[in-house]
Every structure is written in C-alpha cells, then in structure tokens.
Amino acid sequence: MSLFIKEIQMSTVISLLEKIGKDANLRYADKTTMTEQLDPALAAAILAGSQEQLAAVLGARTNVICGVHAAEEADEQEEITSMFKAG
C-alpha cells in the first residue's frame, strides 16, 4: 500500500473521530454504520479495537517517545553574571 493511500486513511480516521467528537449522539451509534465508509481492513481494525492492526493498516509507529532535555540555564546565567562583574 502506498504512502499516499495510508495518508488518506489516516485523514479518514481523524475525520471520523472529529465527527464523533462533535456529535454526542454518535457515541452510541452502531459501530458498523460508523465504519461502513472506511476501507474494510481499517474498519476491521477499529471495530476490533486493535492498536496493532490499526498501526499496521495505517503504517504508523506503535512505540513513539517524546523527550525534552532541559537547558542548563542556571549555569549559563552564572557565567554571564560573572563576566559582567569581572569586566
């Protein structure tokens, strides 16, 4: 499956989630009705509630880590202050 098709499928999933989020009545809608417009493999993954299947169909990574390294502002500030005091 091409990257373009996977991007379209991802957009479709996001649009479906947005639609469900905007209309509280859709929370209790029939799952089959909600997914009938989707690719069969994508619908099966959603209906199964399977993260692994969904990731495989969409070509998504399942293990994503986001980290932030804090800057050492205190040390830098001390160096700047000491330079001005020395000068």
N, C-alpha and C positions, 0 to 999 in steps of 0.2 A: 504494500500500500504506500502510495506516495506521501511525502510530507504535506503537500497541498491538501490532500484528502483528510489527513489527520488534523490539520488546522481547521478545516471546515467542520469536522466532527466536534472538535473542542469548542468552537464557537457555538455550535448547536447545543451542546450540553450546557454551556454558560447561559445561553438564551433561555433554555428550558428552566434552569434554576432561577433565573431572573423572573420568568413568568410565574413560577410557583411562589416566589417571594412576594410578588406584587398582589397576588390574589389569595387571600386566606382560604377561600372555598376549595382551591386546588389541593390543599393539604390532604383532604380526604377523597380526592378524585381517584378513579380507577387507574391503577398503575399501567395497565395495558393501553388504555386510552391515551394516557400521558406520553407513552413512549412509542406509539404507533408510527409517528412521523420520522423516527430515527432508524438508522442502519440496524438490521437485525442483530448483529454481533454487539453493537453498542447498547441496544435495548436490553439484550440478554444480560450483559454485564451490570447494567444499572438495576434491573429487576432482581438479579441475584445478590446485589449489594456487595459485589466482589471488587475490592480495590485492585487486586492482582489482574483480574480480567479487564477492568476498566483501563488500567495503566497499559496493558498490552495492546488493547484496541486503539487507544489514543497515542501510543508511543511516548508515554510520559515516564518520568523517573519516579520511582517509589521512595527513594531514600535521598531527600534533599535536606541539606543542613545550611543554616544561615548563621554566621558568626560575626561578631563585631569586636574588634580589638581596640580597647580604649587607649587614647593618646596619653602620653606622659606629660600632661600639661604642667603639673606642679614643678617638675624638674626643669622644664623649659622656662617657666616663669622665673624660677630662682636664678637661672643663668642670665636672663635678660636683666633682672633687677641688679645682680652683682656687677654686670658690665656697666650699667649706668652709675652705680656707686663708685666704681673704680675710676671712671672717666672723669 
